[in-house]
Amino acid sequence: MKPTILILSLLFALTACNTQKPTHKETVATYYQAFDKGNFNKIKEVANDSLTIVSGDFVVPYNHASLYEMFKWDSIFKSSYEIIELEEKGNEVIAIIGQKNLRNAYLENNPLEYQVKISFSSNKISKIEELEYEGTDWSIWQTKRDTLVSWVKVNHPELDGFVNDMTMNGAMNYLKAIELYEAEHKTP
């Protein structure tokens, strides 16, 4: 009986040593790497059941189901993410993220680089707040977006509303609108 207790105690001690919680920086790295690799299960592991994303005046709460919808929207644009900088400050991480995708390329801001503040609850990401964008030319972004939206309303009304449709179908319509617009406006 004593050898069994000794073996069980040893196994318990070894298991306890291997269950160290990741640092907040490691959790953020896992989150963006999972987006980059298209691994939603990994995102769920590090995202709180309730995750809020703040972008300017928009505050959007997500649960895992709605986060999955946003993930699918993002994946249609073939997004890739690069962590440029990570700095841990108490219970928060400040990160600079580089995001490349087909939408950003059309809007002539690829990669899109932005700084975020990431907060945690129970060692999981609970809030991502966009702080500032670095080197983004919003006038080009807005002009390209507005021109595309106006052109779609006239030429392909079946796609109208794509710019505000944050579903997978909305992203597919966005790419279809870009494709149709560029095909018609191709320079010989």
C-alpha positions in Angstrom: 0.0 0.0 0.0 2.8 2.4 0.8 4.4 2.1 -2.7 1.0 2.9 -4.2 0.6 6.0 -2.1 4.2 7.1 -2.9 3.7 6.6 -6.7 0.3 8.5 -6.6 1.9 11.3 -4.6 4.8 11.5 -7.0 2.4 11.6 -10.0 0.3 14.3 -8.4 3.3 16.4 -7.7 4.6 16.0 -11.3 1.1 16.9 -12.7 0.9 19.9 -10.4 4.2 21.2 -11.7 3.1 20.9 -15.3 -0.2 22.9 -14.8 1.4 26.3 -14.5 -0.9 29.0 -15.8 0.3 30.9 -18.8 1.3 34.5 -18.4 -1.0 37.2 -19.8 1.5 37.8 -22.6 1.4 34.1 -23.5 -2.4 34.2 -23.4 -2.4 37.1 -25.8 0.1 35.4 -28.1 -2.1 32.3 -28.1 -5.2 34.3 -29.0 -3.6 36.1 -32.0 -1.8 33.0 -33.2 -5.0 31.0 -33.1 -6.7 33.7 -35.2 -3.8 33.6 -37.6 -3.9 29.8 -37.9 -7.7 29.6 -38.0 -8.0 27.6 -34.7 -11.2 28.7 -33.0 -10.9 26.0 -30.3 -7.7 27.6 -29.1 -9.3 31.0 -29.1 -12.1 29.6 -26.9 -9.5 28.3 -24.4 -8.1 31.8 -23.8 -11.2 34.0 -24.3 -13.5 34.5 -21.4 -17.1 33.4 -21.8 -17.9 37.1 -22.0 -15.4 39.1 -24.1 -16.0 42.8 -25.0 -14.3 44.4 -27.9 -14.1 48.2 -28.0 -13.4 49.9 -31.3 -13.9 53.7 -31.1 -17.5 54.3 -30.1 -18.5 50.7 -30.7 -18.6 48.4 -27.7 -19.5 44.9 -28.7 -20.0 42.1 -26.2 -19.3 38.6 -27.4 -20.0 35.1 -26.0 -18.3 32.1 -27.6 -21.1 31.7 -30.2 -21.0 35.3 -31.4 -17.2 35.4 -31.2 -17.3 32.4 -33.6 -19.4 34.4 -36.0 -16.9 37.2 -36.0 -14.1 34.6 -36.4 -15.8 33.2 -39.5 -16.3 36.8 -40.9 -12.6 37.5 -40.4 -11.5 34.2 -41.9 -13.2 35.0 -45.2 -10.8 37.9 -45.7 -7.9 35.5 -45.2 -6.5 37.5 -42.3 -3.1 37.0 -40.9 -1.9 38.5 -37.6 1.5 39.4 -36.3 2.3 40.5 -32.8 4.7 43.4 -33.2 5.0 44.3 -29.5 3.7 43.0 -26.2 4.0 44.7 -22.8 2.5 43.5 -19.6 1.2 46.1 -17.2 -0.4 44.6 -14.1 -3.6 42.8 -15.1 -3.4 44.2 -18.7 -1.3 43.8 -21.8 -0.6 46.5 -24.3 0.0 45.1 -27.7 0.7 46.3 -31.2 -0.8 44.0 -33.8 -0.3 43.9 -37.5 -3.2 42.5 -39.5 -3.1 41.7 -43.2 -6.1 40.7 -45.2 -7.9 41.1 -48.6 -10.2 43.9 -47.3 -7.3 45.9 -45.9 -5.4 45.4 -49.2 -8.4 46.8 -51.2 -8.7 49.7 -48.7 -4.9 50.4 -49.2 -4.0 49.9 -45.6 -2.3 46.6 -45.5 -1.0 45.7 -43.0 -3.3 47.5 -40.7 -1.3 48.2 -37.5 -3.1 49.0 -34.3 -2.4 49.2 -30.5 -4.8 47.4 -28.1 -5.2 47.1 -24.4 -6.2 43.6 -23.3 -7.8 43.0 -19.9 -8.2 39.7 -18.2 -10.7 38.0 -15.9 -9.9 34.6 -14.3 -6.7 34.6 -16.5 -8.7 34.7 -19.7 -9.1 37.6 -22.1 -12.2 39.6 -21.1 -11.8 42.9 -23.0 -9.9 44.1 -26.0 -9.8 47.9 -26.5 -8.4 49.4 -29.6 -6.3 52.4 -28.6 -4.8 53.8 -31.8 -4.0 52.9 -35.3 -0.4 53.5 -36.5 0.2 54.8 -40.1 -3.4 54.2 -41.2 -4.7 56.6 -43.9 -8.3 56.9 -43.0 -9.1 59.2 -45.8 -8.0 56.6 -48.4 -9.9 53.9 -46.4 -13.1 56.0 -46.3 -12.9 57.0 -50.0 -12.3 53.5 -51.2 -15.1 52.1 -48.9 -17.6 54.8 -49.8 -16.9 54.5 -53.5 -17.4 50.8 -53.4 -20.6 51.1 -51.3 -22.1 53.7 -53.8 -21.1 51.6 -56.8 -22.7 48.5 -55.3 -26.0 50.3 -54.6 -26.3 51.2 -58.3 -24.7 48.2 -60.0 -25.3 45.2 -57.6 -28.1 46.1 -55.2 -28.3 42.4 -54.2 -25.0 43.0 -52.3 -26.0 46.2 -50.6 -25.4 46.3 -46.9 -22.2 44.1 -47.1 -20.1 46.8 -45.3 -22.1 46.5 -42.1 -22.9 42.8 -42.3 -20.5 41.2 -39.8 -21.5 37.6 -40.8 -19.7 35.1 -43.0 -22.2 35.9 -45.7 -21.5 39.6 -45.3 -17.8 39.1 -45.7 -18.3 36.9 -48.8 -20.5 39.7 -50.2 -17.8 42.3 -49.4 -15.2 40.3 -51.4 -17.7 39.8 -54.2 -18.3 43.5 -54.3 -14.5 44.2 -54.5 -14.1 41.6 -57.2 -16.9 43.0 -59.4 -15.8 46.6 -58.8 -12.2 45.8 -59.7 -13.2 43.8 -62.8 -15.2 46.7 -64.1 -12.6 49.3 -63.3 -9.5 47.4 -64.5 -7.1 49.5 -66.4 -6.0 47.9 -69.7 
